[in-house]
Structures are given as C-alpha cells and as structure tokens.
C-alpha cells in the first residue's frame, strides 16, 4: 500500500491538512446480488470523489499561493477492512499518524469522503464534533456564509474513517462525508451516481478556507 503526499508552501509555519482515500473497496460486500460480493467496486463516490476535489484544489494552489502551507495526503488502505473490526480499516491513515513528525501540528485538517452524491447532504460527523468541535464550527459557518445548501448544521452520523487516527494523534481533522448513499460498497457506485455540481460545492468550500476569503 502507498500513501501519496504533496506539500505546498514549505516555508510557511502555519499549515493545514487536506486528505482523502484513493483506494476503493476490494469487495462489493453490500451489493444486493450476493454473487458480486467478491468483486471490487469502482468507487466513483466512495474514494474517487474526495480525491477528485483535492486534485482540483492542488491545481488552484499551483496557480495562486494560499495563506496557509497546505499538506495534501491521499491515503491507501482505507477500505480494505473487515466489517465489525474497525482497526482493519484506515490503514494508510494509521500509518501516517504513527509515523508523522512529532512537531507536525496543522491548524486544522479536513478529510473528504463520499462527497460526489447527486443528492448531496453533508451532516456533521459525530467523532468530528466530539474531538474537533471548533473546526466543525468554522467549516459549517463558512459553508453557510457561502450559501452552500449541502452542508446541514446538525449532527448526522458517526463514521469510522481516516480522520480517527489523526484525531487520536492530536490533529483536529474533521470528516466531511455524506454517508447516506444507497450504492455504498456495491457495484453500482459508478460515475453516473455522482454530480459535478456536488464536487464543485465541496471544492468551493475548501478553497475559501485555505485562502481565508
């Protein structure tokens, strides 16, 4: 497995962390057809959507330097775990958290996961609220100021995701995720279920935050 890291503005001491997972589920274990349970999923939303937004964010950073130094990490091994055994998920994030520089303390972190749904509704994830409430508050207030209707300022779900090892390592990283997705871990998680408008809405929020507009 391989994590992919890119850092911008290495001379800047005030840094932020943006991350997503770039792997997809090796088994479609929630597919309605049990004959498909050993097939890998395409992961258009669960995997590719977060990575797509961050690739566009990186392109913008190359064009215009933001206020913060930005570290982008694409985690591997997020989705290869066994259901019911949380420690078998988020392997790339676990490795990153255990091996990061002890002095690495970004101002905040944001994990993007499953942000491409055509009917995008992003509630506040409960682990994020518990361990990084100020980051949640800042992000949702910014979304409201930008008029981003997909960001709903209410708790919605508790998700085992790549942000957990980061939170445990002291990084205030929140999970931006629409976990209400009918095609999760099925062969139907394909590009036709995703929306460029949803990706753009999330990307607009991230750009506003890193440029502090």
Secondary structure as GFF3:
##gff-version 3
##sequence-region A 1 213
A	DSSP	beta_strand	4	8	.	.	.	ID=ss1
A	DSSP	beta_strand	15	21	.	.	.	ID=ss2
A	DSSP	three_ten_helix	34	36	.	.	.	ID=ss3
A	DSSP	alpha_helix	48	63	.	.	.	ID=ss4
A	DSSP	beta_strand	69	75	.	.	.	ID=ss5
A	DSSP	three_ten_helix	86	88	.	.	.	ID=ss6
A	DSSP	alpha_helix	91	99	.	.	.	ID=ss7
A	DSSP	beta_strand	109	113	.	.	.	ID=ss8
A	DSSP	beta_strand	122	125	.	.	.	ID=ss9
A	DSSP	alpha_helix	126	131	.	.	.	ID=ss10
A	DSSP	alpha_helix	133	145	.	.	.	ID=ss11
A	DSSP	beta_strand	151	157	.	.	.	ID=ss12
A	DSSP	alpha_helix	163	168	.	.	.	ID=ss13
A	DSSP	beta_strand	173	177	.	.	.	ID=ss14
A	DSSP	three_ten_helix	191	193	.	.	.	ID=ss15
A	DSSP	alpha_helix	196	211	.	.	.	ID=ss16
###
